[in-house]
């Protein structure tokens, strides 16, 4: 049996999304023991699955270059080493 190493996940943070002109600013409080956060997005013409937008080491992310008036959903996963 092969074993694959993967980063452990911690409880998901509560995310606030603030829309702006061609951008959405995501904010959340730090999660205990988290060393990074994976930010996923879906929408903007995509109907299936989610796309990893970024891996950040501090809470918060700006999704820029978006078309105004398009609905988009986000999910943030806290990771620990």
N, C-alpha and C positions, 0 to 999 in steps of 0.2 A: 504494500500500500504506500503510495506517495503521500507525503505531507507537504502542504503548501503553507508558507509563512504569510500571514496577513496581519495588518494592523488591527488592534482591538478597537471596538467602537465603544463610546460612552453614551449616556443618555442624550437624546437630541435637544439642542437648545431651542428656546422660543425665539422665533425670528420676526422682526418687524421690517416691512418693505415700504419705502417711501418713494413714490413715483416722482420723476422730474422730466425735463425736456430731453428726450432720447436716452434716458438712463433711469435705473432703479437703484436706490441705495438700500442695501440690506444691513441690518444691525442686530446684534445679539449679545447677551452677557457671556462672559467666559464660562466654560464648563469645567468643573473640577477634573483634574488629571488629563485634560485634553492638551495634546501637543500640536495639533493642527485641525483644520476643518475643511471638509470637501463641500464645495458649493455646486449644486446641481440645478439645472433649469430645464423647463419644458414649455413649449408654446412658441409663439411667433411663427406659426405656419407648420410646426412639427406636431403631429398628432400621436406619435408613439414614442415611448421611452423617455428617459431623461438624459441630458448631456452633462458631463463633468465640465463646469465652467472654470473652476480654479481650485487650488489647494492653497489655503492661506494659514499663516501661523498666529494671526491675531484676529479677534472677532471683528467682522465687518467686511463688506465687499461692495463695489460699485459695478453693476452690469451696464456698460455704456455702449453706445452705437446702436440703440434699439429704434425701431419705428414706433412713432406715437400711435396710440389707439389699439395696440395689439396686446391681448391678454397673455401673461406669462406666469408660470408658477415656479416656486423655488423650494428646494429642500437642502438643509445643511446637516451634515453628518460630522459629529465630533470624533476625532481619532486620538488614540493614545499609543505610545510606543510599545 
